[in-house]
Amino acid sequence: MSEALTESLMSAWPAVALCLVLTLALARQRVNLAKSERATAKVSNKFSQAAENLQRLQRDIEHMVRELPFCALLVERDTGLVTCVSRYAEEHRLGMPDDVKDLRLESIFQGRHPDLLPGIRARLATGIRGRVELHDRVPMRPGTTDGQAIEVAASLAPVGSRVLVTLRWKDEPGARPMTRAKRDNSVIRSILNESNVVRGLEKAVELLHAREHAGHGVGFCVSLLDSRSRTLRAIWSRGLEGRMQQSLNTIPVIFGYAPNSTAALLSKAVQVDKTAFRDSFSFDELEMERLGEWTSFPITSSAGEVLGTFDLFVFDGVRFDVSPDAISNFLFVASVLLERHQALSTIVNQARADRLIKRIGEKLLSADAGRELEVLYHCIDDLQAHAELASGRVGLIFCDEAGGLAQTGTLFEAGARMGEGRQWLTEQFHRLATSSGPVTRDGGEGAELPELVSLTAGEDSAIQAFAESLPIRPETRQAVWSVFPMASGGHLEGLLLFADTPAVTSEQNALLSTVAPIFASHLVRTRLLRELERRAHHDPLTGLYNRGHIEEKLKAEVERSLRYRNTLSVILFDIDHFKQINDTYGHDVGDEVLQAVARRVERSLRSVDRVGRWGGEEFLVILAETGKDSALLVAENLRRTVAEGEYGLPSPVTVSVGVAQFRSSDGTGSLVKRADQALYRAKQNGRNQVAEG
């Protein structure tokens, strides 16, 4: 009865395996669908970000136009609606109406400019590709006909979907300073669409009206704040050379180190002379014997974030005066250029990160069976090579097949192994989460895991203790760490680690927090596939190969022996009086005996030998490249190993063994049949012995 039940259960395994495969395929389809939905959401977010960037750029342009020191207007190409007017035009109202809301060109000119308005209309209708100049003469005092008139000139320049219109009244009392304003207007207009920061700053220096001074006792420098390394990097300079220029290339943002680093931290201008510099600052690279004064201005974004600094150097014996308006104009233009540069860099970096994430996801999804971990190692290498993470070290800890821990990545020393398991890893992560402050818990099944994206604490004792328990490179022990849990269903699959100096940036954390769930899904999928394969190929009671898989192995060995003329032998053995053990002590004891015999036999064989449960209490051993004489020795050793075992029974447990060597005329069936006949003879001759077939 028990043998029939066992055979019935074993025959049902292919159907169970098929069900598991179909379930896995359905789960994978759902995963792919979820990935498609996330990709669609990501594209939607990018469009939203692009729209926000466009709106912010339009606001910056309008802000710039508002601050222009002359009469300027932004006009819609299609409707002629005036969307922005400079503050100068509103305050002086040179031909402007009292109500500047819902303003149109007709309201501004009010019929007093007979040639100007039709010309502007015609240009707007035909399209403007470059700068256009129009001229007219209007009464000096609107509404009079005393014959006194002045010339007015309109300059039109395209700015996106709008047109910048500037008006200049020549020979008007109080309008003579417009000559300098005209130059500033031209400079600012030329910078509006400039994407190269250095070229833009070369043009913007004209706003300081210091061309004749640059290089002759006066120097300028613009530095960009690198939030990752907390340094100021010089990206443009004028009038500086040699040692002074080199010393400004990289300056750490430390209070009191230099005027520009202090200005960046305080977000306000810092001005020092030679004496104050020596008394207040530790930066001693500059030739301060020649430098008379150093003024540093922070360059801030529209949101108030410090983007960098503008430094003005005046040397001994030189008198240089620059107006606050000129400084303000330069700082505003520099802010627009740096903010645009930062936005473009963010877009480019995000595009690179998106390509990396897509490439990693495709690699992991298309990994061949048996190569899942190898592909995972390659993906970690790709992650480390990404520009955003190249300054630090990446590491991955995960649970392997045997239940222990494995690791990969440049964070770890080559060849090191970890002997702990999943429980230790979960406890360590909980300890880290607790030390980092309050955490929330998920509601999933299994052990509760903190819903944390990252943990960063360079000097935290818990992280230091965790680092010391890992085989990491010594130089990373004092770095700042980010730890990302890779969890599924409340169970920790592993940890994604990143260490960098002096800090881990938000961009690095954002990239790694996106990749961590992808790695977690891959580890879960790999574990489920291997579990499915194990159940399909192994006997659930003994853990040995089941009948179907050991037959496949035997068929492959027979084909190899025929092709290469290698020797091959098989051993077929079963437990003596096993039915009596079941009847006397129960099936639970019988199962324990089967498990114990399987373990002892498996340990006694070579790593290249294969053993499987043939049926009931029968087992088959495949001895590749083994002749009959050697096979008999192995069989005798197997018989003795089983007989010497302790099974908790009053009587010994023994096996009868049949051995058969492969012949060229054999198939798998005939080979096993001869071993079975030898086994039968061993039983007939008294059991607990080896017979040759």
Buried (B, 14 or more C-beta within 10 A) or exposed (E): EEEEEBEEEBEEBEEEBEEBEEEBEEEEEEBEEEBEEEBEEBEEEBEEBEEEBEEBBBEBBBEBBBBBBBBBBBBBBEEBBBBBBBEBBEEBEBBBEEEBEEBBBEEBBEEBBEEBBEBBEEBBEEEBEEEBEBEBBBBBEEEEEEEEBBEBBBBBBBBBEBBBBBBBBEEBEEBEEBEBBBEBBBBBBBBBEBEEBEBBBBBBBBBBBBEEBBEEBBBBBBBBBBBBBBBBBBBBBBBBEEEBBEBBBEBEBBEEBBBBBBBBBEEEBBEBBBEBBEEEBEBEEBEBEEBBBBBBBBBBBEEEBBBBBBBBBBBEEEEBEBEEBBBEBBBBBBBBBBBBBBBEEEBEBBEBBBEBBEEBBEBBBEBEEEEBBEBBEBBBEBBBEBEBBEEBBBBBBBBBEEEBBBBBBBBBEEEEEBEBBBEBBBEBBBBBBEBBEEBEEEEEEEBBBBEBBBBBBBEBEBBBEBBEEBBBBEEBBEBBBBBBBBBBEBBBBBBBBBBBBEBBBEBBBBBBBBBBBBBBBBBBBBBBBBEBBEBBBBBEBBEBBBBBBBBEBBEBBBEBBBEEEEBBBBBBBBBBBBEEBBEEBEEEBBEBBBBBBBBBBBEBBEEEBBBBBBBBBBBBBBBBBBEBEBBBEBBBEBBBBBBEBEBEEEEEBBBBBBBBBBEEEBEBEEBBBBBBBBBBBBBEEEBBBBBBB
